[in-house]
Amino acid sequence: MGRGQTKTVPMHFKTMVQAEVPQGRNGKHKLIVTTILKDLDGLKAGSAIKVPLAELAESKEKVRSALNRATRKASRRVATASDGSFLYVWNES
């Protein structure tokens, strides 16, 4: 190599334009958490929604954690309980 020439190092990964990089994060639990929050918006005081555990793609603990993160981010107060068949969710006063 002659003087003034630089050696290019091969890239290990593909590249793309930064403007095309997705900025939002849609987690695994987004659909169920969004659905629960929408139902809570229309819920009258003193009522709870029943989410069948058999219909959850993930464990109730993971869904409950995702719901907790989403409600804290939105400054909402909700409570949860569960039994062997359902996850119960309601708005706290």
PAZAPA-4460 file (N, C-alpha, C; in steps of 0.05 Angstrom, whole numbers, plus 32768, in hexadecimal, padded with zeros to 4 digits):
% residues 93
    n_x    n_y    n_z   ca_x   ca_y   ca_z    c_x    c_y    c_z   seq   type   mol
   8011   7FE9   8000   8000   8000   8000   8012   8019   8000     1      M     A
   800A   802B   7FF0   801A   8044   7FEE   8013   8057   8005     2      G     A
   8024   806B   8006   8021   807F   801B   8007   808F   8017     3      R     A
   7FF8   8095   802D   7FDF   80A4   802B   7FC6   8094   8026     4      G     A
   7FCA   807B   8020   7FB2   806A   801C   7FAB   805C   8037     5      Q     A
   7F91   805B   803C   7F89   804D   8054   7F7C   8033   804D     6      T     A
   7F80   8020   805F   7F75   8005   805B   7F59   8005   8067     7      K     A
   7F45   7FFC   8058   7F2A   7FFB   8063   7F26   7FE0   8070     8      T     A
   7F1A   7FE0   8087   7F15   7FC8   8096   7EF9   7FBE   808E     9      V     A
   7EF7   7FA4   8088   7EDC   7F9A   8080   7EC8   7F9B   8097    10      P     A
   7EAF   7FA2   8091   7E9A   7FA3   80A5   7E91   7F87   80AC    11      M     A
   7E8A   7F83   80C6   7E7F   7F69   80CF   7E61   7F67   80CB    12      H     A
   7E54   7F7E   80CC   7E37   7F7F   80CB   7E2E   7F90   80B4    13      F     A
   7E15   7F8C   80AB   7E09   7F9D   8096   7E04   7FB9   80A2    14      K     A
   7E02   7FCC   8090   7DFC   7FE7   8099   7DE2   7FF0   808C    15      T     A
   7DD6   8006   8098   7DBE   8011   808D   7DBE   802F   8094    16      M     A
   7DAC   803E   8087   7DAA   805A   808D   7D9D   805D   80A8    17      V     A
   7DA8   806F   80B9   7D9E   8072   80D4   7D81   807A   80D6    18      Q     A
   7D78   808A   80C3   7D5C   8093   80C2   7D49   807C   80C0    19      A     A
   7D52   8065   80B6   7D40   804E   80B2   7D40   803B   80CA    20      E     A
   7D4F   8042   80DF   7D51   8031   80F7   7D37   8035   8106    21      V     A
   7D29   801F   810E   7D10   8022   811D   7D16   802E   8139    22      P     A
   7D06   8041   8141   7D0B   804F   815A   7CFA   8045   8171    23      Q     A
   7CE2   803B   816B   7CD0   8032   8180   7CD6   8015   8188    24      G     A
   7CCE   800E   81A0   7CD3   7FF3   81A9   7CB8   7FE6   81AE    25      R     A
   7CB1   7FD2   81A0   7C99   7FC3   81A4   7CA0   7FA8   81B1    26      N     A
   7C9C   7FA7   81CB   7CA3   7F8F   81DA   7C90   7F78   81D5    27      G     A
   7C96   7F61   81E0   7C86   7F49   81DC   7C6A   7F4D   81E8    28      K     A
   7C68   7F5D   81FC   7C4F   7F60   820B   7C3E   7F78   8202    29      H     A
   7C46   7F86   81EE   7C39   7F9F   81E6   7C1B   7F9B   81E0    30      K     A
   7C15   7F86   81D1   7BF9   7F82   81C9   7BE7   7F7D   81E2    31      L     A
   7BEF   7F6B   81F3   7BDE   7F65   820A   7BDC   7F7C   821D    32      I     A
   7BF2   7F8A   8222   7BF2   7FA1   8234   7BE1   7FB8   8228    33      V     A
   7BE4   7FBD   820F   7BD4   7FD2   8202   7BB6   7FCB   8203    34      T     A
   7BAF   7FB2   81FF   7B94   7FA9   8201   7B88   7FAD   821D    35      T     A
   7B98   7FA5   8231   7B8F   7FA8   824D   7B8B   7FC5   8253    36      I     A
   7B9E   7FD6   824B   7B9B   7FF3   8251   7B83   7FFF   8244    37      L     A
   7B7D   7FF7   822B   7B65   8001   821E   7B4C   7FF9   822D    38      K     A
   7B4B   7FE0   8235   7B34   7FD6   8244   7B31   7FE5   825F    39      D     A
   7B48   7FEB   826C   7B47   7FFA   8285   7B3D   8016   8281    40      L     A
   7B42   8022   826A   7B38   803D   8264   7B19   803E   8265    41      D     A
   7B0C   8029   825D   7AEF   8028   825C   7AE2   801A   8274    42      G     A
   7AF2   8013   8287   7AE9   8004   829E   7ADC   8016   82B2    43      L     A
   7AC4   800F   82BC   7AB7   8020   82D0   7AC3   8019   82EC    44      K     A
   7AC1   802C   82FE   7ACC   8029   8319   7AC0   8010   8327    45      A     A
   7AD0   8002   8335   7AC7   7FEA   8344   7AC7   7FD1   8333    46      G     A
   7AD0   7FD2   831A   7AD1   7FBB   8309   7AEE   7FB3   8303    47      S     A
   7AF2   7F9B   82FA   7B0C   7F91   82F2   7B09   7F81   82D8    48      A     A
   7B1F   7F80   82C9   7B1E   7F70   82B1   7B2B   7F55   82B7    49      I     A
   7B22   7F40   82AA   7B2C   7F25   82AE   7B3B   7F1D   8294    50      K     A
   7B54   7F18   8297   7B65   7F10   8280   7B6A   7EF2   8283    51      V     A
   7B60   7EE1   8271   7B65   7EC4   8274   7B83   7EBE   8271    52      P     A
   7B8E   7EB0   8285   7BAB   7EA9   8284   7BB1   7E96   826D    53      L     A
   7B9E   7E86   8264   7BA3   7E73   824E   7BA8   7E82   8234    54      A     A
   7B9E   7E9B   8232   7BA1   7EAA   8219   7BBB   7EBB   8218    55      E     A
   7BCA   7EBB   822E   7BE3   7ECB   822F   7BF9   7EBC   8222    56      L     A
   7C08   7ECA   8211   7C1F   7EBD   8204   7C36   7EB9   8217    57      A     A
   7C38   7ECA   822B   7C4D   7EC9   823F   7C41   7EC3   825A    58      E     A
   7C51   7EC0   826F   7C47   7EBA   8289   7C39   7ED3   8295    59      S     A
   7C28   7ECE   82A8   7C1A   7EE4   82B5   7C2D   7EF7   82C3    60      K     A
   7C43   7EED   82CD   7C57   7EFE   82DA   7C64   7F12   82C6    61      E     A
   7C69   7F08   82AE   7C76   7F19   829A   7C62   7F2E   8290    62      K     A
   7C49   7F26   828D   7C34   7F39   8284   7C2F   7F4E   829A    63      V     A
   7C2F   7F45   82B2   7C2A   7F57   82C9   7C41   7F6B   82CB    64      R     A
   7C5A   7F62   82C7   7C71   7F74   82C7   7C6F   7F89   82B0    65      S     A
   7C68   7F7F   8299   7C66   7F92   8282   7C50   7FA6   8287    66      A     A
   7C3A   7F9D   8292   7C23   7FAF   8298   7C2C   7FC3   82AD    67      L     A
   7C3B   7FBB   82C1   7C45   7FCC   82D6   7C57   7FE2   82CA    68      N     A
   7C69   7FDA   82B8   7C7B   7FEE   82AB   7C6B   8002   829B    69      R     A
   7C57   7FF9   828C   7C47   800A   827B   7C36   801D   828C    70      A     A
   7C2B   8014   82A2   7C1A   8025   82B2   7C2A   803A   82C2    71      T     A
   7C42   8032   82CA   7C53   8046   82D8   7C5C   805B   82C4    72      R     A
   7C62   8053   82AC   7C6A   8066   8297   7C54   807A   8291    73      K     A
   7C3B   8070   8291   7C24   8081   828B   7C18   808E   82A4    74      A     A
   7C25   808B   82BB   7C1C   8096   82D5   7C00   808D   82DB    75      S     A
   7BFA   8074   82D6   7BE0   8068   82DD   7BE3   8055   82F4    76      R     A
   7BCE   8053   8304   7BCE   8041   831B   7BBA   802A   8315    77      R     A
   7BC5   8012   8313   7BB4   7FFB   8310   7BBC   7FE6   8324    78      V     A
   7BAA   7FD4   8329   7BB0   7FBD   833B   7BAB   7FA4   832C    79      A     A
   7BB8   7F8E   8335   7BB4   7F74   8328   7BB1   7F5F   833E    80      T     A
   7BA4   7F4A   8336   7BA2   7F31   8347   7BA0   7F1A   8333    81      A     A
   7BA4   7F02   833D   7BA1   7EEB   832B   7B99   7ED3   833B    82      S     A
   7B8E   7EC0   832C   7B89   7EA5   8337   7B93   7E91   8322    83      D     A
   7B8A   7E79   8323   7B94   7E65   8311   7B8C   7E69   82F4    84      G     A
   7B77   7E79   82EF   7B6D   7E7C   82D4   7B6E   7E98   82C8    85      S     A
   7B6E   7EAC   82D9   7B6C   7EC8   82CF   7B80   7EDB   82DC    86      F     A
   7B86   7EEF   82CD   7B94   7F07   82D7   7B7F   7F1D   82D9    87      L     A
   7B7B   7F28   82F1   7B67   7F3D   82F5   7B75   7F57   82F6    88      Y     A
   7B6B   7F6C   82E8   7B77   7F86   82E8   7B61   7F9B   82EC    89      V     A
   7B67   7FAF   82FC   7B53   7FC5   8300   7B62   7FDE   8306    90      W     A
   7B54   7FF5   8302   7B5F   800F   8307   7B5D   8014   8325    91      N     A
   7B72   801F   8331   7B72   8027   834D   7B68   8043   834F    92      E     A
   7B5A   8049   8364   7B50   8065   8368   7B66   8076   8374    93      S     A
***
